[in-house]
C-alpha cells in the first residue's frame, strides 16, 4: 500500500472506532499488531487483545479527528476524545506492514490553561 492508502486506512479506522465496529476495525490491523500507551506504561500485543480492550472499554469516548499526516508506512493522527465531558487531546503514530497497521503508539493529555507570562509571544487557538 502507498501513502494515500495508509492515510485512508487510518481515517477509516477512526470512523469504525466511532461506530464501535470492532470486527471491521480489527480487519485493518495486522495479526502481530503492537499498541503502546507510554503514559500508563502498557503494551498490548496482538490484534485480538487490542480489540478486546476496545470492546470492553467502559464509557468509550466520542472522537473528533484532526489532522492526519502520512509519509510512506508512517501515519500520524490528532484526535480529540470526549469521555462524557472530560476532554483529552491525543496523538497516535501508526506504522504499516503488508498493508495493515502493525504498530500504534498513543499519547493523551488533557487541555490546560496557558500561563499568562508567555501571552506576548503566542497566538490563542
C-alpha positions in Angstrom: 0.0 0.0 0.0 1.1 3.5 -0.6 1.0 6.7 1.4 -2.6 7.6 0.3 -4.0 4.2 1.1 -2.3 4.2 4.5 -3.9 7.6 5.3 -7.3 6.4 4.2 -6.9 3.3 6.3 -6.4 5.5 9.4 -9.3 7.7 8.5 -11.4 4.5 8.2 -10.1 3.1 11.5 -11.2 6.2 13.4 -14.6 6.1 11.7 -15.0 2.4 12.6 -13.9 3.1 16.2 -16.5 5.9 16.5 -19.2 3.3 15.3 -17.6 0.7 17.7 -17.4 -1.7 14.8 -14.6 -3.8 16.3 -14.7 -6.6 13.7 -14.2 -4.1 10.8 -11.6 -2.1 12.7 -9.7 -5.3 13.5 -9.6 -6.2 9.8 -7.3 -3.1 9.3 -4.8 -4.4 11.9 -2.0 -6.9 11.4 -2.1 -10.2 13.4 1.2 -9.2 15.0 -0.1 -5.7 16.0 1.6 -4.0 19.0 0.0 -1.0 20.6 1.8 1.1 23.2 0.5 3.7 25.8 3.7 5.2 27.2 1.8 7.4 29.7 0.4 4.3 31.5 3.4 2.1 30.7 1.2 -0.5 28.9 2.0 -2.6 25.8 -0.8 -4.5 24.1 0.3 -7.4 21.9 -1.9 -8.8 19.2 -5.0 -7.6 17.3 -7.4 -9.7 19.4 -6.1 -8.1 22.7 -6.4 -4.6 21.3 -9.9 -5.1 20.0 -10.9 -6.8 23.3 -9.8 -3.7 25.3 -11.9 -1.5 22.9 -14.9 -3.8 23.2 -14.8 -3.8 27.0 -13.8 -0.1 27.5 -16.2 1.5 30.0 -17.6 4.7 28.6 -15.9 4.6 25.2 -15.2 8.3 24.2 -16.7 10.3 21.4 -14.0 11.2 18.8 -13.2 14.2 16.7 -10.5 13.6 14.2 -8.0 16.4 13.5 -5.0 16.3 11.2 -3.8 13.1 9.6 -0.3 13.1 8.1 1.2 10.3 6.1 4.7 9.6 4.9 5.4 6.1 3.5 4.5 3.5 6.0 4.1 6.0 8.8 0.9 7.9 9.6 0.1 10.3 12.5 -3.2 11.5 13.6 -4.6 14.1 16.0 -7.8 13.4 17.8 -10.0 14.9 20.5 -11.6 12.4 22.8 -14.6 13.3 24.9 -15.2 10.9 27.9 -18.6 12.4 28.9 -17.3 15.9 29.4 -13.7 15.0 30.2 -11.8 16.0 27.1 -8.4 14.7 26.1 -6.2 15.6 23.1 -4.4 12.6 21.5 -1.7 11.9 19.0 -1.4 8.4 17.5 1.5 7.2 15.5 0.8 4.3 13.2 3.2 2.0 11.3 2.2 -0.2 8.4 3.4 -3.6 7.2 2.0 -5.6 4.4 -0.9 -3.1 4.0 -2.0 -3.4 7.7 -1.4 -1.5 10.9 1.5 -3.3 12.6 2.2 -0.8 15.4 0.4 2.1 17.1 1.7 4.4 19.8 -0.8 6.7 21.5 -0.2 9.8 23.6 -3.1 11.5 25.6 -3.3 14.7 27.6 -6.0 17.0 29.0 -6.0 20.6 27.8 -4.8 23.2 30.3 -4.9 26.9 30.7 -1.9 28.6 29.2 0.1 30.7 31.6 -0.2 34.5 31.2 3.5 35.2 31.3 4.0 34.0 27.7 0.9 35.7 26.2 3.0 38.3 24.5 4.7 35.7 22.3 1.8 33.4 21.4 -1.4 33.4 19.4 -4.5 31.8 21.0 -6.1 29.0 19.1 
